[in-house]
Amino acid sequence: MEAPADNDCCSICHDNYTLPVQANCAHWFCGECILRVWQHTSALQPCKCPICRRPITLFIPSEVDPHVQTEEPPNSDMIMSDIAKYNRIFGGGVVSIFQRVRDMPLLLRRLVRELMDPQRAIHLIHRTPILFYLLFLAFYVFSPLDIIPEGIVGLVGLLDDLLVLVIVLFYLAMLYRSTLLLHHGGHAQ
């Protein structure tokens, strides 16, 4: 279950989390608190993380564990719809390559957790391309068939494998980001 640490608190209100959301910079906030930050800044551009000052282009709500009894605020439906609205407005827009590279560790870490956890498994329609690309990556890196073989060219052939690895992992992170946008914002890029 992806959730903030038990001993952690919201860095905006300094209280326990209510409807926790994770920003694309991997910091956690109360849904209502971070929406309030956005509403007090320019509504036409994404808010910046109060901790690291990176632009937030995606909010990922915490999955609710049915076994844990938590008290939700009375306006939780409105908060979740505002988070989905924020994701629709800023999640599907143009994101710089630098921002995408900075988002990769968070997205790949969450992707691996979702693929390994049968309780939170990604839908089959989204899982199939991800598994296909992972199999392609494993086949390319471990097979003797290469575009530039290591045996003939040496280090350049190894760099070829590393480049393919980075490109496929980058694409997987962006594929997972669009899955999150579809799930938490209503549409994909």
C-alpha positions as CSV (number, residue, x, y, z in Angstrom):
1,M,0.0,0.0,0.0
2,E,1.5,3.3,-1.1
3,A,1.1,5.7,1.8
4,P,3.2,8.2,3.8
5,A,5.3,6.9,6.7
6,D,3.4,6.4,10.0
7,N,5.6,8.9,11.9
8,D,5.4,11.6,9.2
9,C,3.1,14.6,9.2
10,C,2.0,17.1,6.6
11,S,4.6,19.8,6.1
12,I,2.0,22.4,5.5
13,C,-0.4,22.0,8.5
14,H,2.1,20.0,10.7
15,D,-0.7,17.6,11.6
16,N,-1.5,14.0,10.7
17,Y,-2.4,13.4,7.0
18,T,-6.0,13.7,5.9
19,L,-6.5,12.4,2.4
20,P,-2.8,12.2,1.7
21,V,-1.5,12.8,-1.8
22,Q,2.0,12.3,-3.2
23,A,3.3,14.9,-5.6
24,N,5.5,14.0,-8.6
25,C,8.5,15.2,-6.5
26,A,7.7,12.3,-4.0
27,H,6.7,14.6,-1.1
28,W,3.4,13.9,0.7
29,F,0.8,16.4,1.7
30,C,-2.8,16.5,2.9
31,G,-5.1,16.8,-0.1
32,E,-6.8,19.9,1.3
33,C,-3.6,21.6,2.3
34,I,-1.8,21.3,-1.1
35,L,-5.0,22.4,-2.9
36,R,-5.1,25.5,-0.6
37,V,-1.5,26.2,-1.6
38,W,-2.5,26.0,-5.3
39,Q,-5.6,28.2,-4.8
40,H,-3.5,30.9,-3.1
41,T,-1.0,31.0,-6.0
42,S,-1.7,31.5,-9.7
43,A,-4.5,29.2,-10.7
44,L,-3.2,29.2,-14.3
45,Q,0.0,27.4,-13.5
46,P,1.0,24.4,-11.4
47,C,1.8,25.1,-7.8
48,K,5.4,24.6,-6.6
49,C,6.2,22.0,-3.9
50,P,6.5,23.8,-0.6
51,I,9.6,21.7,0.3
52,C,11.7,21.5,-2.9
53,R,10.0,24.2,-5.1
54,R,9.6,21.9,-8.1
55,P,6.5,22.5,-10.2
56,I,3.9,19.8,-9.3
57,T,2.3,18.4,-12.4
58,L,0.7,15.3,-10.9
59,F,-0.9,14.4,-7.6
60,I,-1.2,10.7,-6.7
61,P,-3.8,10.1,-4.0
62,S,-2.9,7.5,-1.4
63,E,-4.8,4.2,-1.8
64,V,-7.2,3.6,1.1
65,D,-6.6,0.5,3.0
66,P,-10.0,-1.1,3.9
67,H,-8.6,-2.7,7.1
68,V,-7.5,0.7,8.5
69,Q,-10.2,2.9,10.0
70,T,-9.4,6.5,9.2
71,E,-11.6,9.5,9.7
72,E,-12.2,11.3,6.4
73,P,-13.1,14.9,6.3
74,P,-16.8,15.6,5.3
75,N,-15.7,17.3,2.1
76,S,-13.4,14.4,0.9
77,D,-15.4,13.9,-2.3
78,M,-14.9,17.5,-3.2
79,I,-11.2,17.3,-2.4
80,M,-10.7,14.2,-4.6
81,S,-12.6,15.8,-7.5
82,D,-10.4,18.9,-7.2
83,I,-7.3,16.7,-7.2
84,A,-8.6,15.0,-10.4
85,K,-9.3,18.5,-11.9
86,Y,-5.7,19.6,-11.0
87,N,-4.3,16.5,-12.7
88,R,-6.5,17.1,-15.8
89,I,-5.3,20.7,-16.0
90,F,-1.6,20.3,-15.4
91,G,-0.9,16.6,-15.8
92,G,-1.6,16.4,-19.5
93,G,0.2,19.5,-20.5
94,V,3.7,19.9,-21.9
95,V,6.3,18.6,-19.5
96,S,9.9,19.4,-20.1
97,I,12.4,16.6,-20.7
98,F,14.3,17.7,-17.5
99,Q,11.1,17.4,-15.5
100,R,10.4,13.9,-16.9
101,V,13.9,12.7,-16.0
102,R,13.4,14.1,-12.5
103,D,10.1,12.2,-12.2
104,M,11.6,8.9,-13.3
105,P,12.8,7.5,-10.0
106,L,9.4,8.1,-8.3
107,L,7.4,6.7,-11.2
108,L,9.6,3.6,-11.7
109,R,9.6,2.9,-7.9
110,R,5.8,3.1,-7.8
111,L,5.6,1.0,-11.0
112,V,7.7,-1.8,-9.6
113,R,5.6,-1.8,-6.4
114,E,2.4,-2.0,-8.3
115,L,3.7,-4.8,-10.5
116,M,4.8,-6.8,-7.4
117,D,1.7,-6.3,-5.3
118,P,-1.2,-8.5,-6.4
119,Q,-3.7,-6.4,-4.3
120,R,-3.0,-3.2,-6.2
121,A,-2.2,-4.7,-9.6
122,I,-2.5,-2.4,-12.6
123,H,-5.3,-3.3,-15.0
124,L,-4.4,-5.9,-17.6
125,I,-4.8,-3.5,-20.4
126,H,-2.1,-1.2,-18.9
127,R,0.0,-4.1,-17.6
128,T,0.5,-5.8,-21.0
129,P,2.5,-3.1,-22.7
130,I,4.6,-2.6,-19.6
131,L,5.4,-6.3,-19.4
132,F,6.1,-6.4,-23.1
133,Y,8.7,-3.6,-22.9
134,L,10.3,-5.2,-19.8
135,L,10.6,-8.5,-21.7
136,F,12.0,-6.7,-24.7
137,L,14.6,-4.9,-22.5
138,A,15.7,-8.2,-20.8
139,F,15.9,-9.9,-24.2
140,Y,18.0,-7.1,-25.7
141,V,20.4,-6.7,-22.8
142,F,21.0,-10.4,-22.2
143,S,20.9,-11.7,-25.8
144,P,24.0,-11.9,-27.9
145,L,22.2,-10.2,-30.8
146,D,22.9,-6.4,-30.5
147,I,22.8,-3.5,-32.8
148,I,26.4,-2.8,-31.8
149,P,27.9,-6.1,-30.4
150,E,30.2,-5.9,-27.3
151,G,32.4,-8.6,-28.6
152,I,33.5,-6.7,-31.7
153,V,33.3,-3.0,-30.5
154,G,33.9,-3.5,-26.8
155,L,32.9,-0.6,-24.6
156,V,30.8,1.1,-27.3
157,G,28.7,-2.0,-27.5
158,L,28.1,-1.8,-23.7
159,L,27.2,1.8,-24.0
160,D,24.6,0.8,-26.7
161,D,23.0,-1.6,-24.2
162,L,23.0,1.1,-21.5
163,L,21.4,3.6,-23.9
164,V,18.6,1.1,-24.8
165,L,18.1,0.5,-21.1
166,V,17.7,4.2,-20.3
167,I,15.4,4.8,-23.2
168,V,13.1,1.9,-22.4
169,L,13.0,2.8,-18.6
170,F,12.3,6.4,-19.6
171,Y,9.4,5.3,-21.8
172,L,8.1,2.9,-19.1
173,A,8.0,5.8,-16.6
174,M,6.1,8.0,-19.1
175,L,3.7,5.1,-19.9
176,Y,3.1,4.7,-16.1
177,R,2.6,8.4,-15.7
178,S,-0.1,8.4,-18.4
179,T,-1.7,5.4,-16.6
180,L,-1.7,7.4,-13.4
181,L,-3.2,10.4,-15.2
182,L,-5.9,8.2,-16.6
183,H,-6.7,6.7,-13.2
184,H,-6.4,9.9,-11.1
185,G,-7.3,12.6,-13.6
186,G,-9.7,11.2,-16.1
187,H,-7.5,11.3,-19.3
188,A,-4.0,10.4,-20.5
189,Q,-1.5,12.4,-22.4
